[in-house]
Amino acid sequence: MDEPLASLDEARKAEILPYIERLRDESGVPIVYVSHSVPEVARLASTIVLVSEGSVAAVGPTAEIMQRLDLFPLTGRAEAGAIIEATVEAHDDTFALTMLRSRAGLWRLPRIDLAPGQRVRLRVRARDVMLATRAPDGVSALNVMTGVVADIGRGEGPVIDVRLDCNGEALLAKLTRYSVEQLKLEPGMPVFAVVKSVAFDRHNLSGPLRAGRADDDLIDA
């Protein structure tokens, strides 16, 4: 499938993506899906083959490729992010929120129509993650994950990518070089990752993960 959604607007893409997922899951036929769209690839792919200038730059599971700092110039810094597996834990009917549990911790996001116990996949964009060296207090963001700095990107530009290890789950944060220096970030340093609930895009959720698969369905943040 060579860029099948390239000429469609976002509303039409949201309509057609579930049909491609059904084709993938119900037919059992392997699909080679060619696309420049990182959200589409993150949602549909179990394995990524990253091609640059006619050569294969990387091959591996989607979550692994998406978190590699050295590949951001190829995958697109604006779309860089981590893919996290989570389970629906409960719904808060009073505030129309859903709680998801992952190894990184508890996530709160606008309510999704899935029953407790069902599994989903979150794509948390690096640009939506803030870091703090102390536990944040009195902030509106509902998602705070504890972790340690695993890696800090290289380069001379104003922006630096930071990879975190949150209890075995990778998160990525996109920070200014100024912030990295002000916070004195370095590998092994404990930090708090903060993500606003409203950063999550509910339109990129297509349903529960199928049994035996851990990479089918995506909520985008």
HULIN-V616193 format. One record per pair of residues at least 12 apart in sequence whose C-alpha atoms are under 6 Angstrom apart, sorted by the first residue. I is the first residue (numbers start at 1). J is the second residue. Records with the same first field share a line. If there is no record, write none. Layout:
I: J, J
This chain:
1: 33
2: 34
3: 34, 35
43: 217, 218
46: 61, 62, 215
47: 60, 61, 62
48: 60, 62
63: 83
67: 82
80: 125, 126
81: 124, 125, 126, 172
82: 123, 124, 171, 172
83: 122, 123
84: 121, 122
85: 121
86: 100, 101, 102, 119, 120, 121
87: 100, 101, 117, 118, 119
88: 100, 116, 117, 118
89: 116
90: 116
96: 111
97: 109, 110, 111
98: 111
104: 166, 167, 169
107: 143
108: 197
109: 197
118: 208
119: 208, 209
120: 208, 209, 217
121: 217, 218
122: 218, 219, 220
123: 220, 221
124: 221
125: 221
126: 172, 173, 174
127: 174
129: 173, 194, 195
130: 193, 194
131: 192, 193
132: 191, 192
133: 191
141: 196
143: 194, 195
144: 193, 194
145: 192, 193
146: 166, 192
147: 165, 166, 190, 191
148: 164, 165, 188, 189, 190, 191
149: 164, 187, 188, 189
150: 163, 164, 165, 187
151: 163, 187
158: 176, 177
159: 175, 176, 177
160: 174, 175, 176, 177
161: 173, 174
199: 221
200: 220, 221
201: 220, 221
204: 219, 220
205: 218, 219
